Amino acid sequence: MRVHQLVLAATIALSIPSIAASQANTPGTTPGTTAGTSPGSGQTGTTGGTGPGTQTGTPGTTAAGQTTSSGGNGWLGSGNSHWIASGFVGSDFGLQATGSSVDFGGSLGYLWNNWVGGEFLANFAPDFQLQSTAPNAFLLNGSNPAINTYMANAVGAIPIGTNSTWQPFVSGGFGAITLRSDLSSFSTGVVNPVASAFNSDETRFGGNIGVGVLAFIGDWGIRGDVRYFRAFSRDDTNTTTVSNGTTTATSDLNILPGLDFWRANIGVAFRW
């Protein structure tokens, strides 16, 4: 099984208990019954008698027949605010990525009342396997570039369970995507004027969006997520002059603009 398939399976497995918790801990909805009319009445939900109470009140009422709630306070977790740091490993796959190339990274974020917040997310893929059919992939001459991402994201989460044990979340935002290649402009085997216009190292504005879940025992936990990345500005073009010096041709020789792929990660998390 490929790395990203293992990560996807683990993320789904983390999500199942949070769904079960939301169903098992539904708030109590049945209030206590009608209060008795005489203090000390032992009857619950009926009109109080005239003598001393002889029976113990059942859950949902007091000994005097006053109404209480027999249910819990709901399945939502506590509203405490936290910083959350995580480190993870995973895989790039799909779209313009082929196979599954390993990536690793980390994040630092803050959740206000465990509901909304932000995070900085950094990922590093030192051996990104680019589809041979991706635009201008031939310029890499069969080598695999490094694709790194740096994103500032908004985060929305749902705290579930005691002490917010489970936190499904969605996050997305914008930042930079970089490509690093060992190739120089003249090592591609392309006619020199064309090769000189090829950017083997470049950075582009990009975006990402993803879903995942945090699961905690105390302050330590696990983070799993699946995320989509895209580098913007696909319409860049370069004008080059061919070797005879008389003809010009306009061509987009960059690889990074328009690059998109999926990334699945799982790792450890700590909150304070």
N, C-alpha and C positions, 0 to 999 in steps of 0.2 A: 504493500500500500504506500502511495506517495506521501511525502511529508505534509502537503497541504490537506490531503484527505484525512490524515490522522488529526490534524489541528481542527478541521471542521467537525469531525466526530466528537472531539473533546469539548468543543464549544457548545454543541447541541446537548451533550450530556450534562454540562453545567447548567443549561437553561431549564431542563426538565424539573429539578427540585423547586425552582422558583415558581413554576406554574402550579405545581402540586401544593406549595405553601399557600398560594393565593386562594386555592379552592378549599383547603382543609381548615383555614383560619378565618372563615367568613364571619363578620361581626354578628353577635347575638341580636335578634330582632324582636324576641318576645318579651315584653316588659312584665313586671310583676302584676299580680291580680289586684282586684279592688281591695282597698284597705279596710280593716275592721273598724268598728265604731267604738269599741271599748278598749281602753289600754289593758295590756296584759292578755288579750285574747290569743289563744293558741291556734285558732283557725286561720288558714291562709287562703285568701281569695274569697272569703265569705263574710257575712255580717258577724261582728264580734258577739260573744255570749256575755252573760251577766256574771259568771263566776270567774275564778282565777284561771288563767290559761293552764292547760294540762298537756299540750302538745308543742313540740319544737317547730318553729317556722321552717318551711322548706326553702331551698335556694330561690332567690328572686323576690323574697319578702323578708321583712324584719319581724321580730317577735310581736311587735305592736301592730303588724299588718301594713307597714309602710312599704311603698314600692321601691325595689332596687333593680339593677340590671344584672341578669344572669349570664349575658354574653361577654366576650372579650371586647377590647377597644379597637379591634379591626386587624387586618393582616398587614397594614403598612408599618414599616419600621420606624425607628426613632428619627427625629429631625435634627440630629447633631451635625455640625459642619466639620469637614475633615479635609486635610491634605492627603493626597494619595500618590505614592510613587510605585512604579512597576518596571520590571525588566522582563523581556520575553524573547522567544525565538519562533521562527515560522518559515513560511514559504511564499514565493511569488508564483502566480499561475494565471492561465487564461489570457484571452485577448492577444496582446503582442508579446506575451511571455510564453515560452514553450517548456514542456516538462515541469519541473518544480525546482527552483533555485532557492537555496537557504538564505534567509535574512535574519537579522537580530536587531534589537533596539531597546528603547526605554521611553517612559513618559513621566511627567510630573504635572499634577493637576490639583484643583481645589473644587470641592462640592459644597455649596451652601445649603444647609439643612438636608443634605443627601439627595437633593433634587436637581439643582442646576449649577453649572460652573464652567470651568475652562481647563484646558490642558495644553502642554507642549509635548509634541510627539516626534520622535526621531527614529528612523529606520535605516539600516545599512545592508545592502545586498552586494557583496564583493564580486559575485560571479553570476550576474543576471543573464539568463539564457533567452536571448531575443529571437523571436520568430524570424525565419529566413525570408518570409514574405513581408515583413515590416518595412516601411518606407526607408530606402537607402541602407538596409541592413548589410548589403554587400560591401559597403565601405569599411566595415569592421574586419573584413577579410577572415571571417570565421571565428574571431575571438569573442569572448564574453565581457562586456563592460561592467563597471560598478555603477549601480543605480541607488542613490541615497535620497531620502526625503526628510524634510523638516517642516512640520505643520503646527500652526496655532489653531486649536479647535474649540468650538463651543460644545458643551456636554449636557445632556438631559438624562436623568436616571430615575428609577422607581425603587425606593428602599422597601424590601420585603422581609418580614420576619423579625424576631427578637434581635435587637441591636443591629438591625439592617443587615442581616446575614447574607441576603441575596440582593444584588443591584443590577438588573438588566439596564443597559444604557444604549443611547445612540449619540454619535458625535460626528462632527464634520467641520471643515474649515479650509484655510488657504495657507500657502507657504511656498517653499522652493523645492524643486526636484533637480538633482544634478546627475550628470553622466560623466564618468571618467574612463578613458580608454588608454591602453598602452601604445596605441598606434599614433605615429606622427602623421602630418599631412601628406608626406611623400612616401609612406610605407604601404599605401593601399593598393598599389599597382595600377592606379588610374592615371590618365594623362596629367602631367604636373599642374597646369593651370586649374584643372578641376579639383585635383587633390588638395591644392593649397587653400581652397575655399571650404574644405571639410573641417568642421569643428570636432576634434576628438575629445575635448573637454568643454562642457558647457553647462549652464544653469538656466532654468526656466521657471516662471511663475506657474504654480499648479494648485490643484485642490484634491480633497479626499472626503469620503463619507463612509461610515461604517456602523455596525451594530455589534454588541457583545454583552458579556455578563461578568460581574465581579462577585466572588463568593468568599466570605470571610469566616474565620473562626477566631474570635477576638480581634486583634489588630492585623493579623497575617491572613493572606488569602491568595486566590488564584484569579488571574485575568485572562479571558479568551475573547478574541474578536475577529471579524472578517471585514475587510475594508477595500474600497475601490479608489485607485489613484489615477490622475490624468495630468499630463503636462500640457499647458495651453500654447497658443500661437502656432498653429499648424501652417499658417499661410506665409511663413518667412521664405524669401527667395534670395538667391545670390546670382549675380551676373558674372560669367566667366568667359574668357577668350580662349579658343582652341589653339592648337600648336601652330597653325599656319599664319596666325596673327591677323587674319582678315575677317573671320566669322565670330560672332558673339552668340552665346546661347544662355538663356535664363533657366536656372534649375534650383530646386530646393535641395541642398546637400546636407542639411542637418538631420540628425536622427531623433533627438529628444523631443522637439515640438510635436504634439499630438500623441506621444507615447502614452498608452493606458494599460493597466493591468490590475489584477486582484492580488490581495495579500492577506494571509491568515496567520494569526499569531496566538501563542499561549505562553503564560509565564507566571511569575510570582508577583504579589502586590503587598504593600504595607501602608497602613493609614494611621494618622495621628492628629 
